[in-house]
């Protein structure tokens, strides 16, 4: 019998009891996988709704770590956890399959919000193409050009 699981792949510098408490609020249990092979085994026995992972703990650049997580658990929502000093280009990460990102150390309120997005996406089974959302600055520039053209400036 499969159960819904929030997984941690690799080591994550965070308090497990707090993460488990947040996960249980969504009806999920928390399971840890030492690496991507253990994650693959976990995904064979459970429904892995999301995976929290830090590329540094998997000893891979974020692109390869994300791909390894998605290969191990293809139907999961990968949540990239990283420090402030780690450069992550979010549009590239979203295009590569990342569902969300969280800063380390984890803030439980932020984790709860992120898992709420996972819960909602799972419930509604929708895909939102993040990289195709129009940028506000571009829209603003286009509007200002139209205003200048109309006003004769």
C-alpha positions as CSV (number, residue, x, y, z in Angstrom):
1,X,0.0,0.0,0.0
2,X,1.5,3.4,-1.0
3,X,1.3,6.5,1.1
4,X,1.9,10.1,0.3
5,X,5.4,11.2,1.3
6,X,7.4,14.4,1.5
7,X,11.0,13.3,0.9
8,X,14.3,14.8,1.7
9,X,17.1,13.7,-0.7
10,X,20.6,13.9,0.7
11,X,21.4,15.9,3.8
12,X,19.4,19.0,4.6
13,X,20.4,21.3,7.4
14,X,17.0,21.6,9.0
15,X,15.1,20.4,12.0
16,X,13.3,17.2,11.0
17,X,10.5,17.4,13.7
18,X,9.4,20.8,12.3
19,X,9.4,19.6,8.7
20,X,7.5,16.5,9.7
21,X,5.0,18.6,11.5
22,X,4.4,20.8,8.4
23,X,4.2,17.7,6.2
24,X,1.6,16.0,8.5
25,X,-0.6,19.1,8.2
26,X,-1.1,18.1,4.6
27,X,-1.6,14.4,5.4
28,X,1.9,13.4,4.3
29,X,4.7,11.6,6.2
30,X,8.4,12.7,6.0
31,X,10.9,10.2,4.7
32,X,14.6,10.7,4.1
33,X,16.6,9.3,1.3
34,X,20.4,9.4,1.6
35,X,20.8,10.0,-2.1
36,X,19.1,9.6,-5.5
37,X,19.2,5.8,-5.5
38,X,17.5,5.7,-2.2
39,X,15.0,8.2,-3.5
40,X,14.3,5.9,-6.5
41,X,13.5,3.1,-4.1
42,X,11.3,5.3,-2.0
43,X,9.4,6.4,-5.1
44,X,8.8,2.8,-6.0
45,X,7.0,2.1,-2.7
46,X,5.3,5.5,-2.0
47,X,3.7,8.5,-3.7
48,X,6.4,11.1,-3.4
49,X,4.5,14.4,-3.6
50,X,7.6,16.6,-3.2
51,X,11.3,16.3,-2.7
52,X,13.4,18.8,-0.7
53,X,17.0,18.7,-1.9
54,X,20.1,20.8,-1.6
55,X,22.5,20.4,-4.6
56,X,25.5,20.8,-2.2
57,X,24.4,17.8,-0.2
58,X,24.1,15.7,-3.3
59,X,27.6,17.0,-4.3
60,X,26.3,18.1,-7.7
61,X,25.7,21.5,-9.4
62,X,22.0,22.4,-9.2
63,X,21.2,21.5,-12.8
64,X,22.5,17.9,-12.3
65,X,21.1,17.5,-8.9
66,X,17.6,18.6,-10.1
67,X,17.9,16.1,-13.1
68,X,19.0,13.3,-10.7
69,X,16.0,14.0,-8.4
70,X,13.5,14.0,-11.3
71,X,15.0,10.9,-12.8
72,X,14.7,9.1,-9.4
73,X,11.2,10.3,-8.8
74,X,9.7,11.4,-12.1
75,X,6.2,12.4,-10.8
76,X,7.4,14.4,-7.9
77,X,7.6,18.2,-7.4
78,X,11.2,19.1,-6.8
79,X,11.9,21.8,-4.4
80,X,15.4,23.2,-4.7
81,X,16.8,24.3,-1.3
82,X,19.9,26.6,-1.4
83,X,21.8,29.1,0.5
84,X,21.8,32.9,-0.3
85,X,25.3,32.6,-1.8
86,X,24.4,29.8,-4.2
87,X,23.6,31.3,-7.6
88,X,20.4,29.8,-8.9
89,X,18.8,31.2,-12.1
90,X,15.1,30.6,-11.4
91,X,13.8,30.7,-14.9
92,X,16.4,28.1,-16.0
93,X,15.5,26.0,-12.9
94,X,11.8,26.2,-13.6
95,X,12.4,25.3,-17.3
96,X,14.5,22.3,-16.1
97,X,11.6,21.1,-13.9
98,X,12.0,22.7,-10.5
99,X,8.7,23.3,-8.8
100,X,9.8,25.8,-6.2
101,X,12.9,26.9,-4.4
102,X,13.5,27.6,-0.7
103,X,16.3,29.4,1.0
104,X,18.4,27.7,3.7
105,X,18.1,27.6,6.6
106,X,14.5,26.6,6.1
107,X,11.8,28.8,7.5
108,X,8.9,26.6,8.5
109,X,6.3,29.2,7.4
110,X,7.9,29.5,4.0
111,X,8.1,25.7,3.8
112,X,4.3,25.5,4.7
113,X,3.6,28.0,1.9
114,X,5.6,26.0,-0.6
115,X,4.0,22.8,0.4
116,X,0.6,24.5,0.0
117,X,1.5,25.1,-3.6
118,X,2.4,21.5,-3.9
119,X,-0.9,20.4,-2.3
120,X,-2.9,22.7,-4.6
121,X,-1.1,21.6,-7.7
122,X,-1.5,18.0,-6.8
123,X,-5.2,18.5,-6.1
124,X,-5.9,20.5,-9.2
125,X,-3.3,18.6,-11.4
126,X,-2.4,21.7,-13.3
127,X,0.9,22.9,-14.8
128,X,1.8,26.6,-14.6
129,X,4.6,27.5,-17.1
130,X,6.6,29.9,-14.9
131,X,9.1,30.9,-17.5
132,X,6.3,32.2,-19.9
133,X,4.8,34.7,-17.5
134,X,5.3,38.2,-19.0
135,X,7.8,40.3,-17.1
136,X,6.4,43.4,-15.4
137,X,9.3,45.6,-16.5
138,X,8.8,44.7,-20.2
139,X,5.1,45.4,-20.0
140,X,5.8,48.7,-18.2
141,X,8.3,49.8,-20.9
142,X,5.8,48.9,-23.7
143,X,3.1,51.0,-21.9
144,X,5.4,54.0,-21.5
145,X,6.3,53.8,-25.3
146,X,2.6,53.8,-26.1
147,X,2.0,56.8,-23.8
148,X,4.9,58.7,-25.4
149,X,3.7,57.9,-28.9
150,X,0.1,59.0,-28.1
151,X,1.3,62.2,-26.4
152,X,3.8,63.0,-29.2
153,X,6.8,62.9,-26.9
